Amino acid sequence: MATSKQAAHGLFWSTLERVATQGISFVVVLLLAKLLGPHSYGLVTLAATIALLGQMLLGETFSQALIQEKTIEPAHTSSLFWLLAGFGLLATGGQYVCADEIAKIFDQPALAPILRALSPLFLLTGLQAVPAALFKRELNFRALAAASTFGTLLGGAVGLALAFTGFGIWSLVANLLVQNTIVTVTIWRKSEFFPALEFSRSHLHGLWSYGQYTLLLRIAAFTANQSPRLIVGYLFGPAALGAFSLGLRIVEILYQLLVIPATNVMVPMIARIRETPDRLVKAILDATQLVAMIAVPVYVALAITAPIVIPMFFGEQWLASVLLVQILSVYGVIGSCGLIWQSIVGGLGRPDIALRTTVLAAITSVAVLFLAARWGLTAAAVAFVLRGYITLPFMPIVLARLTGIPAARQYRALVPIAAAALIMAVTISASMAEFDGKIAPILILVFALISGGIAYGVALLVFARPAIQRGFAILGHLQPGKNLA
């Protein structure tokens, strides 16, 4: 059984991996987007989003059942490996053959060769799914951190080198292919797993009880979170998708950096303490508050400073993304809380509940996007954000039924953070208005963020001093070798 020391160790390496990979990803996205412009960026985004569905189904479905299974045998891992590798190979061939037909759906002939080039991503995902799940089961995020960081760094270097030498759209394709190849190879080099030549239907059936919910959950999650890209690409074309996707990509990078490290550790940790009520209550409240305390001010600051940040870092050609980044940053606030709530539900061993809530989000997401699209891309983005604020706040009510923690108590934990973020927002806005046109934009940005950060810190000391103390206590233990109290 994993100990608190393992949890701290896992969270440390998971956080380090996210800091490294998302920092590199942000630089790569920034430079490639600036070099290639909205149309090329949007076209590859469309192809990558189509491929992502298959990657999610292969990499994050039945392999997740290995994390939840109390006891696993070699027959579990070997049988699952051959199943996922086989499906990965079939999916690779399927996308390669059907690329032209998919491109016709979106009325983008240039999409077909990109889809063919990206088809090996399915096979790579199928090959790495089982060893990656075994690392997560043991909270060994150090190996995953090394693989992700190395892959992101090498893929980014290749993509940028090709972009600077004039390969255009293919630099983005190469970035994705090299990154995923390196991650797969590195995971296998560090893994002790080696599949036996056996295939047991009975062992796969044992994983099915959890895996079936995870499979459907990933489909629903894809529909809720990724279908906006497909819908925008279908309705408005690659250039509009490029502008929309840049805003969404920035929000997602911040998710990966600020929230995902906690969710990676929360699932196996909650699974191990769910029979201990006192520890469970404390873990849920502390995790929710800590994630919100870190993520909320970042999204609020981004929403306010986007008119300076986007043209400064991405270039004038991306001005159409400013308003979209502001709108989607508002979604990041509630989305961060939603991710941690979903991970808690998963750790409690109730994928059926996670499935129902995600299906609701998926249905409302698609519906509001199509209904709002007649008023343009901005209206569609607003509708996407409103969907999140309508569906996600129900999660504490669900957790109350599962854990006995009153929903009001969970909401109260977020009130002081929201108050502090509001004070920070007013401070940043006032600073930007005061110095607008008087000093260089970079100086306005720096002064606004510093003053806003100070205001947020002071407000937290006034409204949420206990939360700060607990947060520092947790962060103080995020080192290998220390126990997580």
C-alpha positions in Angstrom: 0.0 0.0 0.0 1.3 3.5 -0.9 2.4 5.6 2.1 2.1 9.3 2.7 5.8 9.4 1.8 5.1 7.9 -1.6 2.3 10.4 -2.1 4.6 13.3 -1.4 7.2 11.8 -3.6 4.7 11.3 -6.4 3.3 14.8 -6.1 6.8 16.2 -6.2 7.8 14.5 -9.4 4.4 15.0 -11.0 4.6 18.7 -10.3 8.2 18.9 -11.5 7.2 17.1 -14.7 4.4 19.5 -15.4 6.5 22.5 -14.7 9.2 21.3 -17.1 6.9 19.9 -19.9 4.4 22.8 -19.8 7.1 25.4 -19.6 8.7 23.9 -22.7 5.3 23.5 -24.4 4.4 27.1 -23.8 7.7 28.3 -25.4 7.1 25.9 -28.4 3.5 26.9 -28.9 4.4 30.6 -28.6 7.2 30.4 -31.2 5.4 28.1 -33.6 2.1 30.1 -33.4 4.1 33.3 -34.0 5.9 31.8 -37.0 3.0 30.0 -38.7 -0.1 32.1 -38.0 -3.7 31.2 -37.2 -4.6 29.2 -40.4 -1.7 26.7 -40.2 -2.0 26.4 -36.4 -5.7 25.8 -36.7 -5.4 23.1 -39.4 -2.9 21.0 -37.4 -5.1 21.6 -34.3 -8.0 20.1 -36.1 -6.0 17.0 -37.1 -4.5 16.6 -33.7 -7.9 16.8 -32.0 -9.3 14.1 -34.2 -6.3 11.9 -33.3 -6.7 12.8 -29.6 -9.9 10.9 -29.3 -8.3 7.6 -30.2 -5.3 8.4 -28.0 -7.6 9.0 -25.0 -9.5 5.8 -25.6 -6.3 3.8 -25.9 -4.2 5.5 -23.2 -6.6 6.4 -20.5 -9.4 3.8 -20.4 -8.7 0.2 -19.4 -5.1 1.0 -18.4 -6.6 3.1 -15.6 -8.3 0.0 -14.3 -4.9 -1.3 -13.4 -4.5 1.6 -11.0 -7.8 0.8 -9.2 -7.4 -3.0 -9.2 -6.4 -4.2 -5.7 -4.3 -7.1 -6.9 -2.9 -7.5 -10.4 -1.3 -10.5 -12.0 1.0 -10.8 -15.0 -2.0 -12.1 -17.0 -3.8 -8.7 -16.4 -0.9 -6.6 -17.7 0.1 -8.8 -20.7 -3.5 -9.4 -21.9 -4.2 -5.7 -21.7 -1.0 -4.7 -23.5 -1.8 -7.0 -26.5 -5.3 -5.7 -26.6 -4.3 -2.0 -26.6 -1.4 -2.5 -29.0 -3.7 -4.3 -31.4 -6.3 -1.6 -31.2 -3.6 1.0 -31.7 -2.4 -0.7 -34.9 -6.0 -0.9 -36.2 -6.7 2.7 -35.4 -3.4 3.8 -37.2 -4.5 2.0 -40.3 -8.0 3.2 -40.1 -7.1 6.9 -39.9 -4.6 6.5 -42.7 -7.2 4.9 -45.0 -10.1 7.3 -44.1 -8.1 10.5 -44.1 -9.6 11.8 -47.3 -13.2 11.1 -46.1 -12.6 12.9 -42.8 -11.1 15.9 -44.7 -14.2 16.1 -46.8 -16.4 16.4 -43.7 -14.6 19.6 -42.8 -14.2 20.7 -46.4 -10.4 21.0 -45.9 -8.5 18.9 -48.5 -5.2 19.9 -46.9 -6.3 18.1 -43.7 -5.9 14.6 -45.3 -2.1 14.4 -45.5 -1.8 15.7 -42.0 -4.1 13.0 -40.7 -2.1 10.4 -42.4 1.1 11.7 -41.0 -0.3 11.7 -37.5 -1.9 8.2 -37.7 1.1 6.5 -35.9 0.1 8.4 -32.7 -2.5 5.7 -32.1 0.1 2.9 -32.1 2.5 4.8 -29.9 -0.3 5.4 -27.4 -1.3 1.7 -27.3 2.3 0.7 -26.7 2.9 3.0 -23.8 -0.4 2.7 -22.0 0.3 -0.3 -19.7 3.8 0.5 -18.5 2.7 4.2 -17.9 -0.3 2.9 -15.8 2.0 0.7 -13.8 4.2 3.7 -12.9 1.1 5.6 -11.8 -0.1 2.7 -9.7 3.1 2.7 -7.7 3.1 6.6 -7.6 6.4 6.4 -9.5 6.0 9.7 -11.3 9.7 10.2 -11.6 10.0 7.9 -14.5 7.0 9.5 -16.2 8.5 13.0 -15.5 11.7 12.0 -17.3 9.9 10.6 -20.3 7.5 13.5 -20.7 10.2 16.2 -20.3 12.6 14.5 -22.6 9.9 14.0 -25.3 8.6 17.5 -25.0 12.1 19.0 -25.2 13.2 17.0 -28.2 9.9 17.3 -30.0 9.9 21.0 -29.5 13.5 21.4 -30.7 12.7 19.4 -33.9 9.5 21.4 -34.5 11.2 24.8 -34.1 14.1 23.8 -36.2 11.8 22.8 -39.1 9.7 26.0 -38.6 12.7 28.3 -38.8 13.9 26.5 -42.0 10.6 27.0 -43.8 8.8 23.7 -43.4 5.6 25.5 -42.2 2.8 23.3 -41.1 4.9 20.1 -41.1 7.0 21.5 -38.2 3.9 21.2 -36.0 3.3 17.6 -37.3 7.0 16.7 -36.6 6.7 18.2 -33.1 3.9 15.8 -32.2 5.4 12.7 -33.8 8.8 13.1 -32.3 7.5 14.0 -28.9 5.2 10.9 -28.7 7.9 8.6 -30.0 10.5 9.7 -27.5 8.0 9.4 -24.6 7.1 5.9 -25.6 10.7 4.8 -26.0 11.7 6.4 -22.7 8.9 4.8 -20.8 9.8 1.4 -22.0 13.5 1.9 -21.2 12.6 2.7 -17.6 9.9 0.1 -17.2 10.4 -3.4 -15.7 7.3 -4.6 -17.4 7.6 -7.0 -20.3 4.5 -8.6 -21.8 4.3 -12.4 -21.8 2.9 -14.2 -24.8 -0.5 -14.8 -23.2 -4.0 -13.4 -23.6 -6.6 -14.1 -20.8 -10.2 -13.1 -21.4 -11.1 -13.8 -17.8 -8.4 -11.3 -16.6 -9.6 -8.7 -19.1 -13.1 -9.2 -17.9 -12.0 -8.4 -14.4 -10.7 -5.1 -15.6 -13.9 -4.4 -17.5 -16.1 -3.5 -14.5 -14.0 -0.4 -14.0 -12.7 0.0 -17.5 -16.2 0.2 -19.1 -17.0 3.3 -17.1 -13.6 4.8 -17.9 -14.1 4.2 -21.6 -17.4 5.9 -21.7 -16.1 8.6 -19.4 -13.2 9.5 -21.7 -15.6 9.7 -24.7 -17.9 12.0 -22.7 -14.9 14.1 -21.5 -13.6 14.4 -25.1 -17.1 15.5 -26.2 -17.3 18.1 -23.4 -13.8 19.5 -23.6 -12.5 18.8 -27.1 -15.6 18.9 -29.3 -15.5 22.7 -29.3 -12.4 22.6 -31.4 -14.1 20.2 -33.9 -17.3 22.3 -34.0 -15.4 25.6 -34.4 -13.2 24.1 -37.2 -16.3 22.7 -38.9 -18.4 25.9 -38.7 -15.8 28.7 -39.0 -12.7 27.1 -40.7 -9.0 26.7 -39.7 -8.2 30.4 -39.2 -11.0 30.9 -36.7 -10.1 27.6 -35.1 -6.5 28.8 -34.8 -7.6 31.9 -32.8 -10.0 29.9 -30.7 -7.5 27.0 -30.1 -4.7 29.3 -29.0 -6.9 30.6 -26.2 -7.9 27.1 -25.2 -4.4 25.9 -25.5 -3.1 28.5 -23.1 -5.9 27.6 -20.6 -5.0 23.9 -21.0 -1.2 24.5 -20.4 -2.1 26.2 -17.2 -4.3 23.3 -16.3 -1.4 20.9 -16.8 0.9 23.1 -14.8 -1.3 24.1 -11.9 -3.9 21.4 -11.5 -3.0 18.1 -13.2 -0.1 17.3 -10.8 -2.6 17.2 -7.9 -5.2 15.2 -9.8 -2.5 12.6 -10.8 -1.7 11.9 -7.2 -5.3 12.4 -5.8 -6.8 9.4 -7.6 -4.4 6.7 -6.2 -4.2 8.5 -2.8 -7.9 8.8 -2.4 -8.3 5.2 -3.5 -6.1 4.1 -0.6 -7.6 6.3 2.2 -11.3 6.2 1.3 -12.0 3.7 4.1 -10.5 6.2 6.6 -13.2 9.0 7.0 -11.1 11.6 8.9 -8.1 11.4 6.6 -10.5 11.4 3.6 -12.3 14.6 4.6 -9.1 16.5 5.3 -7.5 15.4 2.0 -10.5 16.4 0.0 -10.9 19.9 1.6 -7.2 20.6 1.6 -6.7 19.5 -2.0 -9.6 21.5 -3.3 -8.6 24.7 -1.4 -4.9 24.4 -2.4 -5.6 23.9 -6.1 -8.1 26.8 -6.1 -5.7 29.1 -4.2 -3.0 28.5 -6.9 -5.0 28.3 -10.1 -7.8 30.9 -9.7 -5.6 34.0 -9.4 -3.6 32.9 -12.5 -6.7 32.7 -14.7 -8.1 35.9 -13.3 -4.8 37.7 -14.0 -4.6 36.3 -17.6 -8.2 37.4 -18.3 -7.4 41.0 -17.4 -3.9 41.2 -18.9 -4.6 39.4 -22.2 -4.8 42.6 -24.3 -1.1 43.2 -23.4 0.0 39.5 -23.2 -1.2 38.1 -26.5 0.1 40.7 -29.0 3.3 41.0 -27.0 4.2 37.3 -27.0 2.4 36.0 -30.1 2.4 38.9 -32.5 -0.2 41.2 -34.0 -1.6 38.5 -36.2 -3.2 36.9 -33.1 -5.2 40.0 -32.0 -8.4 38.1 -32.8 -7.5 35.7 -29.9 -7.4 38.4 -27.2 -11.1 38.4 -26.4 -11.3 34.6 -26.8 -8.4 34.2 -24.3 -10.2 36.4 -21.8 -13.5 34.5 -22.2 -11.8 31.1 -21.9 -9.7 32.2 -18.9 -13.0 32.7 -17.1 -13.7 29.0 -17.8 -10.3 28.1 -16.3 -11.4 29.3 -12.9 -14.3 26.8 -12.6 -12.6 24.2 -14.7 -9.7 23.9 -12.3 -12.1 23.1 -9.5 -13.9 20.7 -11.7 -10.8 18.7 -12.5 -9.9 18.2 -8.8 -13.6 17.2 -8.0 -13.5 14.7 -10.9 -10.3 13.2 -9.6 -11.7 12.8 -6.1 -14.8 11.0 -7.5 -12.4 8.7 -9.5 -10.4 8.0 -6.4 -13.5 7.0 -4.5 -14.0 4.2 -7.0 -17.2 5.7 -8.5 -16.6 6.1 -12.2 -20.3 5.6 -12.8 -21.0 9.0 -11.1 -18.1 10.7 -13.0 -19.6 9.3 -16.2 -23.1 10.7 -15.6 -21.8 14.2 -14.7 -19.4 14.2 -17.7 -22.2 13.1 -20.1 -24.3 15.9 -18.9 -21.4 18.3 -19.5 -20.9 16.9 -23.0 -24.5 17.1 -24.0 -24.8 20.7 -22.8 -21.4 21.6 -24.4 -22.4 20.5 -27.9 -25.9 21.9 -27.6 -25.0 25.4 -26.5 -22.1 25.6 -29.1 -24.4 24.8 -32.0 -27.1 27.1 -30.7 -24.8 30.0 -30.1 -22.8 29.5 -33.3 -25.3 31.5 -35.4 -24.1 34.7 -33.5 -20.5 34.0 -34.3 -17.3 32.6 -32.7 -17.3 34.9 -29.6 -20.9 33.9 -28.8 -19.9 30.2 -29.1 -17.0 30.7 -26.7 -19.2 32.4 -24.2 -21.7 29.5 -24.4 -18.9 27.1 -23.8 -17.9 29.0 -20.6 -21.5 29.2 -19.4 -21.8 25.5 -19.8 -19.0 25.0 -17.3 -20.6 27.3 -14.8 -23.9 25.6 -15.1 -22.7 22.0 -14.7 -19.6 21.9 -12.6 -20.9 23.5 -9.4 -23.0 20.5 -8.9 -20.0 18.3 -8.1 -19.7 19.3 -4.4 -23.3 18.1 -4.0 -22.3 14.7 -5.6 -19.2 14.5 -3.3 -21.5 15.3 -0.3 -23.5 12.2 -1.1 -20.4 10.1 -1.4 -18.4 11.3 1.5 -20.7 13.0 3.9 -18.9 16.3 3.6 -21.7 18.9 3.3 -21.6 20.8 0.0 -21.9 24.1 1.9 -18.7 23.3 3.7 -16.9 22.6 0.4 -18.2 25.9 -1.1 -17.2 27.8 2.0 -13.6 26.7 1.5 -13.6 28.5 -1.8 -15.2 31.8 -0.7 -12.1 33.5 0.8 -10.1 32.6 -2.3 -12.7 34.1 -4.5 -12.7 37.3 -2.4 -9.0 37.5 -2.6 -9.0 37.0 -6.4 -11.6 39.7 -6.7 -9.4 42.2 -4.8 -6.5 41.2 -7.0 -8.6 41.7 -10.2 -9.5 45.2 -9.1 -5.9 46.1 -8.3 -4.6 44.8 -11.6 -7.3 46.6 -13.6 -6.7 49.9 -11.7 -2.9 49.6 -12.3 -3.4 49.0 -16.1 -5.8 52.0 -16.3 -3.5 54.3 -14.4 -0.4 53.7 -16.6 -2.1 53.1 -19.9 -0.3 55.1 -22.6 2.2 56.5 -20.0 4.8 53.7 -20.0 5.8 50.7 -22.2 3.3 47.8 -22.2 5.8 45.4 -20.7 6.3 47.8 -17.7 2.5 48.1 -17.3 2.2 44.3 -17.3 5.0 43.9 -14.7 3.7 46.6 -12.4 0.1 45.3 -12.7 1.1 41.7 -11.9 3.3 42.7 -9.0 0.7 44.9 -7.4 -2.0 42.4 -8.1 0.1 39.6 -6.5 0.7 41.6 -3.4 -3.0 42.5 -3.1 -3.9 38.8 -3.5 -1.4 37.7 -0.9 -2.5 40.3 1.7 -6.2 39.4 1.0 -5.4 35.7 1.6 -3.7 36.6 4.9 -6.8 38.4 6.0 -9.5 36.0 4.7 -7.8 32.6 4.5 -4.8 32.5 6.8 -5.4 28.8 7.9 -5.6 27.8 4.2 -2.2 29.5 3.6 -0.7 27.6 6.5 -2.0 24.3 5.3 -0.8 25.1 1.8 2.7 25.8 3.0 2.7 22.7 5.1 1.8 20.6 2.1 4.3 22.3 -0.2 7.0 22.0 2.5 6.7 18.2 2.2 6.8 18.0 -1.6 10.3 16.6 -1.6 11.4 13.0 -2.1 12.0 11.4 1.2 9.5 13.5 3.3 6.1 12.4 4.6 3.0 14.2 3.5 1.1 14.9 6.7 
